[in-house]
Amino acid sequence: MSKIVMKFGGTSIATTDKIKHVATRISKEKAAGHEIVVVVSAMGKTTDELVRLANEISENPSKREMDMLLSTGEQVTMALLAIQLNQLGHEAISLTGWQAGLQTDLVHRNARIEKLDAKNILNLLSDNKIVIVAGFQGVSADGQITTLGRGGSDTTAVAIAASIEADVCDVYTDVDGIYTSDPRFVPTARKLDELEYDEMLELANLGAGVLSPRAVEFAKNHKIPLRVRSSYNEGIGTVLKGEVDLENNLVVRGVAFEADIVRLTMEYEVPFNDSLAKIFTTLAANHINVDIIVQSIVDGKKPTVSFSIKKEWLAETITVLESNKEALGFTFADFEVGLAKVSIVGSGMVSNPGVAAQMFDRLQKESIPVKMVSTSEIKVSVVIPQDDMIRAANALHDEFGLALV
């Protein structure tokens, strides 16, 4: 008998009819003799609706109270699914994050898992119950309800899989796997049968919304077999693993893109040296994630440092910088909105020089200006005007031979 963790996202359980469909799928796995833990997100757009309600009351609602509010979405789903499974003749029991033993730090709206005591889950499995856990939520050491941020249910599922030593963790979505790019915007994108953890980690960090970066990182660190599958068909989907054969000798394996990027630029009277460290230490202390960083020190010009952030963090970032302006030592700060990030990813880039040059050449031919650049061993990212994002993604998808064959 094997242990399986099955995670279902909001689109897969958006209605009671879809919950019934999911329950039937879980029932089949149970009938095959597996021990089942199910992790669920909130139904459909429930989380968005809860955020909207909060914003009707306050422009800046308490993060603690937002966690209390948003955690209810997953609890509705888990209870409805348990009711349906019981209706099918199974013994199913639903658990909140804290009942499942998931402890986090105390960073409201974006908590990180510190430990997971799976004793309760394992005891229930030994009693032949199907265990349904509310994703996206946990509890801090002092008993405060927390949420894990965007994609938190993925992270919950992989963390539980590691804690109970599951044989596999299946993430069910409304697509049948991971594609070379988002097929909604890149029509020639095709499904990948396999993908390396590192490649998926880069794609997830760079805007591919199929899996959360934390979940992929967790799976990689704990060597959890992870599959991305469709909620609507029986296909295997895409398998994430340590190493895969380079499909058709492709150097680039995916194109990711993300809208609503902001470039923030800070100017100094003199070279900043230690101030550079102070900037990013201060931002990190306020849980603000910075992406691409570019510094410029040119004789005869005032030194600057620029970095990119997500638009949703702009107001908080400006508040933090302005409140620490004297300590950070900058004289002027400005920002540019209306930007996007487009990236190419592939483990084959390590041993194939010239990939970045090929990327820049194609963007130049498409008359798409590049405002910032970031590279690693297996990815190249550029910040470009948001109006050019989809065109750039399609051009690069074509340039590196990722189209349907």
Secondary structure, 3 states (H helix, E strand, C coil): CCEEEEEECHHHHCCHHHHHHHHHHHHHHHHCCCEEEEEECCCCCHHHHHHHHHHHHCCCCCHHHHHHHHHHHHHHHHHHHHHHHHHCCCCEEEECCCCCCEEECCCCCCCCEEEECCHHHHHHHHCCCEEEEECCEEEECCCCEEECCCCHHHHHHHHHHHHCCCCEEEEEECCCCEECCCCCCCCCCCEECEEEHHHHHHHHHCCCCCCCHHHHHHHHHHCCCEEEEECCCCCCCEEEECCCCCHHHCCCCEEEEEEEEEEEEEECCCCCCHHHHHHHHHHHHCCCCCCCEEEECCCCCCCEEEEEEEHHHHHHHHHHHHHCHHHHCCCEEEEEEEEEEEEEECHHHHHCCCHHHHHHHHHHHCCCCCCEEEEECCEEEEEEEHHHHHHHHHHHHHHCCCCCC
